[in-house]
Amino acid sequence: MKNNFFFSDIEKKFITHLRVARIASINLSDNFPHIVPICYVFYDGSFYTSLSKNSKRLKNLNEKSEVSILFDEYKEKNGEWVILRGIFVKVDFEVLNYTEDSKIFMNGWTKLIEKYPQYKAWAHKDLTPTDPDLRRIMKMKPIEKVSWGFS
């Protein structure tokens, strides 16, 4: 089922509670996909994730790669599928850095810390990043989706 940038209530709940998704970007020099797992948060209609200034993903993003995210869950019991569902989302994105986009960066960063307290290891007591020159926040706005297994 193809829809433009909206999620049903059950899809929102699924996305919100899932802990890991996969993000894909394209290396435009060889058109090879780069797919990695991400920790993310869905907040105010956008997805936020952290990435390093030196990451392959950021290199692809700087080359204006297309980006998509996959949220999925598959479970078996006695050789039968009991859960088989997912959402594939194409996104528009912007890469935020602390110095230039402090307010939006901190919105995403603090929401990530709320969902994943492990991020506090890279934050001061006031939650500002300990390595602001190396850390980026990727803000992704859904533009299209394909979902399955939700009824």
HELIX and SHEET records of a PDB file:
HELIX    1   1 ASP A    9  HIS A   17  1                                   9    
HELIX    2   2 LYS A   56  ASN A   62  1                                   7    
HELIX    3   3 SER A  102  LYS A  115  1                                  14    
HELIX    4   4 PRO A  117  TRP A  122  5                                   6    
SHEET    1   A 4 LYS A   2  ASN A   3  0                                        
SHEET    2   A 4 ARG A 135  TRP A 148 -1                                        
SHEET    3   A 4 SER A  46  SER A  52 -1                                        
SHEET    4   A 4 VAL A  41  TYR A  43 -1                                        
SHEET    1   B 6 LYS A   2  ASN A   3  0                                        
SHEET    2   B 6 ARG A 135  TRP A 148 -1                                        
SHEET    3   B 6 GLU A  80  ASN A  97 -1                                        
SHEET    4   B 6 VAL A  67  LYS A  77 -1                                        
SHEET    5   B 6 ALA A  21  ASN A  27 -1                                        
SHEET    6   B 6 PHE A  32  ILE A  38 -1                                        
END                                                                             
